[in-house]
């Protein structure tokens, strides 16, 4: 199964008060072209669809256009979307039932009531079923009421507890979509200016990768630089565009993942993206 892994579109983003509308539309057009070229079986968008919880009308219009283009692909390619920390879950959830009729599946909220679990979708290929688990951004306070006192004490235990509500069949191939700050013990991933303001002092919002090791691939959003954390199959795809000067040295891309038979390593390929305008760092004297 061939997977396109995207995240952190940040539609509506401005860079030093300059609108990025044309640049963002151009990169979304490139993504659509790459879909036509590589024919993925499913597209994952792992949070931070919008840059603000209350997007502008222009941002809504652009994402609506992108969804229409995705839905019009023949044969239809399922699109799985989760909410990130920049998104308003309520706004992202709007019209989700209608979108499902067009192959677009959105998970905006973690479980809220007893008996609920994270959303699961099952797709199939020649090697059998692949289960996709959609875990939107969460804080411990969002889910603590669902568990006995003392179970959810931090971000790692919150993610572990929520995942325990789902009966994950480890004999099958399982993919998790998540939008959190993952660490590998004391080792932290590389960050840049764009997301540092959203991370808690001292890493209090971090989730240890041990919570998700049982999945065959973990598609992450939240960090802007593409990288794996803890294991090759636990991966941030990064943003499709450079959203700060600290990202000037990044090479932006689509992460394409190929799942083979259960137990075989996933294949990861980076499909380069070229921005309409680049972000670069210049250094010199004022004169």
C-alpha positions in Angstrom: 0.0 0.0 0.0 1.3 3.4 -1.0 0.7 6.3 1.4 1.2 10.0 1.0 2.0 11.5 4.4 1.4 15.3 4.7 1.0 17.6 7.7 1.1 21.2 8.8 -0.3 22.9 5.8 -0.9 26.0 7.9 -3.3 27.4 5.3 -3.7 31.2 5.9 -0.2 31.6 7.2 1.5 35.0 6.8 5.3 35.4 6.8 6.3 38.8 8.2 2.8 40.1 7.4 3.0 39.0 3.8 0.2 36.7 2.5 1.3 33.3 1.4 -1.9 32.5 -0.5 -0.4 32.2 -3.9 2.6 30.3 -2.6 0.4 27.9 -0.7 -1.9 27.3 -3.7 1.1 26.6 -5.9 2.4 24.0 -3.5 -1.0 22.3 -3.2 -1.1 22.2 -7.0 2.3 20.4 -6.9 1.0 17.9 -4.4 -2.0 17.1 -6.7 0.4 16.7 -9.6 2.6 14.3 -7.5 -0.6 12.3 -6.6 -1.4 11.9 -10.3 2.2 10.8 -10.9 2.7 8.4 -8.1 -1.0 7.2 -7.6 -1.0 6.8 -3.8 -3.7 4.5 -2.3 -4.4 6.9 0.6 -3.4 10.4 1.6 -2.8 11.3 5.3 -2.9 15.0 6.5 -1.7 15.0 10.1 -2.9 18.2 11.6 -2.5 22.0 11.5 -4.6 22.3 8.4 -5.0 26.0 9.2 -2.6 28.4 10.8 -5.2 29.9 13.1 -8.1 28.4 15.1 -10.3 31.1 13.4 -9.1 31.0 9.8 -9.8 33.8 7.3 -12.3 33.5 4.6 -9.4 33.2 2.1 -8.0 30.3 4.0 -11.3 28.5 4.1 -11.7 29.1 0.3 -8.2 27.6 -0.4 -8.7 24.5 1.7 -12.2 24.0 0.2 -10.6 24.2 -3.3 -8.0 21.6 -2.3 -10.5 19.2 -0.9 -12.6 19.5 -4.1 -9.5 18.7 -6.1 -8.7 15.6 -3.9 -12.3 14.4 -4.1 -12.3 14.7 -7.9 -9.4 12.3 -8.4 -10.3 9.2 -10.4 -10.1 6.5 -9.1 -11.0 8.1 -5.8 -8.2 8.2 -3.2 -9.3 8.2 0.5 -8.1 11.2 2.4 -7.6 10.9 6.2 -7.3 14.1 8.2 -6.7 14.8 11.9 -6.9 18.1 13.8 -3.7 19.7 15.1 -3.0 22.2 17.9 -3.5 25.2 15.6 -6.9 23.9 14.4 -10.3 24.5 15.9 -11.8 21.0 16.2 -15.3 22.3 15.9 -14.6 24.2 12.7 -12.6 21.4 11.2 -15.4 18.9 12.0 -18.0 21.0 10.2 -19.6 19.1 7.2 -17.5 16.0 8.0 -20.4 13.6 7.3 -20.9 15.2 3.9 -17.2 14.9 3.2 -17.2 11.2 4.0 -19.4 10.7 1.0 -16.6 12.0 -1.1 -13.9 9.9 0.5 -12.6 12.5 3.0 -12.5 11.3 6.6 -11.9 13.8 9.5 -11.1 13.1 13.2 -11.2 16.4 15.0 -11.7 15.3 18.6 -10.1 12.7 20.9 -12.6 10.5 22.8 -15.0 12.6 24.9 -17.4 10.1 26.5 -17.2 6.7 28.1 -17.3 4.0 25.5 -15.7 6.1 22.7 -12.3 5.4 21.2 -10.3 7.0 18.5 -11.5 6.7 14.9 -10.4 3.7 12.9 -10.6 3.1 9.1 -9.8 -0.1 7.4 -8.4 -0.2 3.8 -7.1 -3.3 1.9 -4.5 -4.2 -0.6 -3.1 -7.4 -2.0 -1.5 -8.2 1.4 -4.7 -7.8 3.4 -6.1 -5.2 5.7 -4.4 -2.0 6.9 -6.0 -0.3 9.9 -5.6 3.5 10.2 -6.1 5.0 13.7 -6.8 8.7 13.7 -5.6 10.5 16.9 -6.1 14.3 16.8 -4.1 16.6 19.0 -4.9 16.1 22.7 -4.0 17.4 26.1 -4.2 15.3 29.3 -7.1 17.4 30.5 -9.1 16.4 27.4 -9.3 12.7 28.4 -8.5 12.5 32.1 -12.2 12.2 33.0 -12.4 8.9 31.0 -10.1 7.0 33.3 -9.6 6.2 37.0 -7.8 8.8 39.0 -4.0 8.6 38.6 -4.1 6.9 35.1 -3.6 10.1 33.1 -0.8 12.1 34.7 1.1 13.6 31.7 1.0 13.6 27.9 2.6 10.1 27.5 0.1 8.5 29.8 -2.7 10.3 28.1 -1.8 9.0 24.7 -1.2 5.5 26.1 -4.6 5.5 27.9 -6.5 6.7 24.8 -4.8 4.1 22.6 -5.7 1.4 25.1 -9.3 2.0 24.4 -8.8 0.7 20.8 -8.4 -3.1 20.3 -5.3 -2.9 18.1 -4.8 -6.3 16.3 -1.1 -6.5 16.1 -1.3 -9.4 13.6 -2.5 -6.9 11.0 -0.7 -3.8 9.6 -1.6 -0.7 11.7 -0.9 2.9 10.9 -1.4 5.7 13.5 -1.9 9.4 12.6 -0.9 11.7 15.5 -0.1 15.3 16.1 2.0 15.6 19.3 5.6 16.4 20.3 7.3 13.0 20.5 10.6 12.3 22.1 12.8 9.2 22.5 13.6 9.1 26.2 15.9 12.1 26.8 16.5 12.6 23.0 14.3 15.3 21.5 13.7 15.9 17.8 15.0 18.9 16.0 12.7 22.0 16.2 12.7 25.4 14.6 11.2 28.8 15.3 7.8 28.0 13.8 6.8 25.5 16.5 9.0 26.4 19.5 6.5 28.9 20.7 3.9 26.1 21.0 6.1 23.7 23.0 5.9 23.8 26.8 9.0 24.8 28.8 10.9 21.7 29.9 9.1 19.5 27.5 6.1 19.0 29.6 4.0 18.3 26.5 6.2 15.6 25.2 5.1 12.0 24.5 7.6 9.2 24.6 7.8 7.1 21.4 7.3 3.9 23.6 3.6 4.7 23.6 3.3 4.0 19.8 6.0 1.5 19.0 3.4 -1.2 18.3 2.3 0.5 15.1 3.8 -0.5 11.7 4.0 3.2 10.7 3.3 6.4 12.8 2.5 9.4 10.6 3.3 12.5 12.7 2.5 16.1 12.4 3.5 19.1 14.6 7.2 19.7 13.7 8.2 21.4 10.6 11.4 19.5 9.8 11.1 16.0 8.3 12.7 13.4 10.6 12.2 10.1 12.3 12.2 9.8 16.1 13.1 6.7 18.0 12.7 4.4 14.9 12.5 4.9 11.1 8.8 4.1 11.1 7.9 6.9 13.5 8.2 9.9 11.4 7.5 13.6 11.0 7.0 14.5 7.3 7.5 18.2 7.9 5.8 21.1 6.3 5.4 21.4 2.5 6.7 25.0 2.7 9.2 27.0 4.7 7.4 29.0 7.3 10.3 30.6 9.1 13.9 31.8 8.4 15.1 28.9 10.6 13.7 26.5 8.0 15.9 28.1 5.2 18.1 25.0 5.1 15.2 22.5 4.9 14.4 20.5 1.8 10.6 20.3 1.7 8.9 17.2 0.4 6.1 14.7 0.5 6.8 11.6 2.5 5.7 8.5 0.5 5.5 5.3 2.5 5.1 1.9 1.0 3.7 -0.9 3.3 4.5 -4.4 2.2 3.6 -7.6 4.0 3.2 -7.6 7.8 6.6 -7.7 9.5 8.6 -6.2 6.6 10.2 -2.8 7.0 8.3 0.1 5.5 9.9 1.9 2.5 10.2 5.6 2.9 10.8 7.9 -0.1 10.9 11.7 -0.1 9.3 13.4 -3.1 10.8 16.9 -3.4 8.6 20.0 -3.5 9.7 23.3 -5.0 8.1 26.5 -3.6 7.0 29.4 -5.9 9.2 31.6 -3.6 12.0 30.4 -1.5 13.0 31.4 2.1 16.7 32.0 2.5 19.1 33.5 5.0 21.3 36.4 3.8 24.2 37.7 5.9 26.4 40.8 5.3 27.0 44.4 6.2 24.2 46.9 5.9 26.1 49.0 3.4 
